[in-house]
Amino acid sequence: MPHTDYDLESFPPPVTQREIERIVDPLEIERKSMRIIDEEAPEPRPFEGEEWTVVRRMIHTSADFEMLQKVKFHPDALETGKRALASGCEIFTDTMMANVGISKWRMQPLGCRVVTLVHDERAVERASRESISRSIAAVDLAAENPGIRVFVIGNAPTALLRLLELAELGLVSPALIVGMPVGFVNAAESKALLAKQSPAPYVTIEGRKGGSALAASVINALADLVNPRNLENQSK
């Protein structure tokens, strides 16, 4: 018999199709979602101002209010991240999922390009030659490109650990690290190391939670802060 520990009383009451409010406009769905988050987030919130803009976007992405306790910001993360995006930097992602999650309509006005190298032939060849993972090889390639100023890691702890190693050696100087690998093996540990000794500003999540979608949402939120028109549309 499968194990369940669901509290059935916590589920919403059953409804009919006719009782469901039909909202088809994506922008209106987003606006309503943000209003719900603002209403349901307990007070006092641990974040305000621009940090709340980022965390609210992360909650919108995950429907997880535990982000209020889990997200950690380096004091300079938002300023350096915004400056990098405003300058039209390149953004490295460890997975195509994170790449796709970063809204290109947000990046295009800023002149930013999102780069994913894990499937690049050079990464494949390097991984085979050096007996390393492609995730590590992709970070090595990214470190050789001075145009990449923002690193977004939402999947592979090995990629985050390699990035920290290269940064410690002075071989790469990110403007921002969004470090949110997810899982049970070295995900929590790699993020703890990021928060403890990263030489670069960072945004991260404590513990096992994370993922490509959450990591991408941080970049989307930063782009909205750089381009306030996006936030105006969300609040109308």
Secondary structure as GFF3:
##gff-version 3
##sequence-region A 1 236
A	DSSP	three_ten_helix	8	10	.	.	.	ID=ss1
A	DSSP	three_ten_helix	17	19	.	.	.	ID=ss2
A	DSSP	alpha_helix	26	40	.	.	.	ID=ss3
A	DSSP	alpha_helix	49	62	.	.	.	ID=ss4
A	DSSP	alpha_helix	67	70	.	.	.	ID=ss5
A	DSSP	beta_strand	71	73	.	.	.	ID=ss6
A	DSSP	alpha_helix	77	86	.	.	.	ID=ss7
A	DSSP	beta_strand	90	93	.	.	.	ID=ss8
A	DSSP	alpha_helix	96	101	.	.	.	ID=ss9
A	DSSP	alpha_helix	104	107	.	.	.	ID=ss10
A	DSSP	three_ten_helix	108	110	.	.	.	ID=ss11
A	DSSP	beta_strand	113	116	.	.	.	ID=ss12
A	DSSP	alpha_helix	121	130	.	.	.	ID=ss13
A	DSSP	alpha_helix	134	143	.	.	.	ID=ss14
A	DSSP	beta_strand	148	153	.	.	.	ID=ss15
A	DSSP	alpha_helix	157	168	.	.	.	ID=ss16
A	DSSP	beta_strand	176	179	.	.	.	ID=ss17
A	DSSP	alpha_helix	187	197	.	.	.	ID=ss18
A	DSSP	beta_strand	202	205	.	.	.	ID=ss19
A	DSSP	alpha_helix	212	226	.	.	.	ID=ss20
A	DSSP	alpha_helix	228	235	.	.	.	ID=ss21
###
